[in-house]
Amino acid sequence: MISAVMPTYTRADVMFERGEGVFLFDAAGHRYLDFHGGVAVSSLGHAHPRLVKALTDQAGKVWHTSNLFRIAGQESLSARLIANSFADTAFFCNSGAEAWECGLKVIRKYFHESDQPERYRVITCAGGFHGRTMAAVSAAKQEKLVKGFGPLLDGFDQVSFGNLNEMRAAITAETAAICVEPVQGEGGIRTATADYLRGLRAMCDEFGLLLYFDEVQSGIGRTGKLFAYEWSGITPDVMCLAKGLGGGFPVGACLATEAAARGMGAGSHGSTFGGNPLAMAVANAVLEVVTEPGFLARVEATGELLGRELAALVQRHPAVFEEEARGIGLMRGVKCIPANTKVVDALRSQGLLAVVASDNVVRFLPPLIVGPAEVNEAIAILDRTAAALAQEEAAL
């Protein structure tokens, strides 16, 4: 008999009752250090007073009016995003997948308005993840995402991540854009080099393509800069955001230059709930905090500490971890020898929350407010857990 909640997730048998900062507490009162972060969503941790106040203040005023009227929070949030990015305009929605699909529509509309409707295909990268909609899984082409949901939608070509020669060879007269995650999260915390991203920008300029960055996971301070593209010194034409933008409240955004979005006039796209006053109040509060002087510098410093400690951890436990620690900022990962699910379960039993990724990687995505003390606590738990797992592996 099917469960009342559709069984599309493998859920851990833990139910959290409350959160405070970088910690979560279950109904029995057990405390967990949250390096899972709701999969990079809880950018300011749990029950952040600024976010709680923003949400409750707005809840006492108005929740929903629809996008047939002006919404003050959209106007202030778009101004903040534009002032701190490459973009000239923003569309607000409810999730990363919606934001990504909006970017896809922006791209196709751009070439339609440019009298080049034959240019509609987008080149994506192997290991990428852009959501669970049919277009998003068709773009990612991963078997675990597409099995049983065929036929896939046409319009996507795929090449290896990080390979400029493959990318160039894949461009045809029908190519409209290149889509890439500056850091692949679900793909195993694989970071694109600055040279690679600069090469993609140059390639798009050479062939008249649009460069589309998926920063759903890497954006809003996760890498130590507000957006991961900043590390490369280049800018995209279109970018999608979500996750950390709402700090836990559902919100997504598609950003674009004026040139790229020139076809997105009245009636070209919409969302019933997108950009509602509640979401906008919270997202504005998130950006207020993240863009305060010194905030991102602290994220970068703490991220470097986490990176160093994870690198040393891998060296100390060669029976449990292999290769080098991966990632940038507070978007880190380690590749495991035992199944990553086993490692995550063992860490949770010791009070540390983490999340799996492809390539047998365990991801660490703590709130951006995490500090050195919590990093040290996490590493201590990782050390104890790895030592126990190494003994188990040796006994097999």
Protein Blocks (a to p, Z undefined) as FASTA:
>chain_A
ZZfbdcfbccdfbddfbdehjaccdfkopacddfknnnomlmnoghifklmmmmmmmmmm
cfbgbjkbccfklmmmmmmmmmmmmbfbdcddfbfklmmmmmmmmmmmmmmmnopaklmb
dcddehiaebjbfklmmmnopaklmgopaccdehiacddehiaklmmmmpcfkbfbdcdd
fbafknoopacdfklmmmmmmmmmmnopacdddfklmgghlnopablklmnopacfbdcd
efjlnoopacddddddfklmmmmcghiaccfkgopaklmmmmmmmmmmmmpghklmmmmm
mmmmmmmmmmmmmmmmmmlbgcjdedehjbdcdddfbdfklmmmmmmmnopacdddehhi
acddddfkbcfklmmmmmmmmmmmmmmmmmmmmmZZ
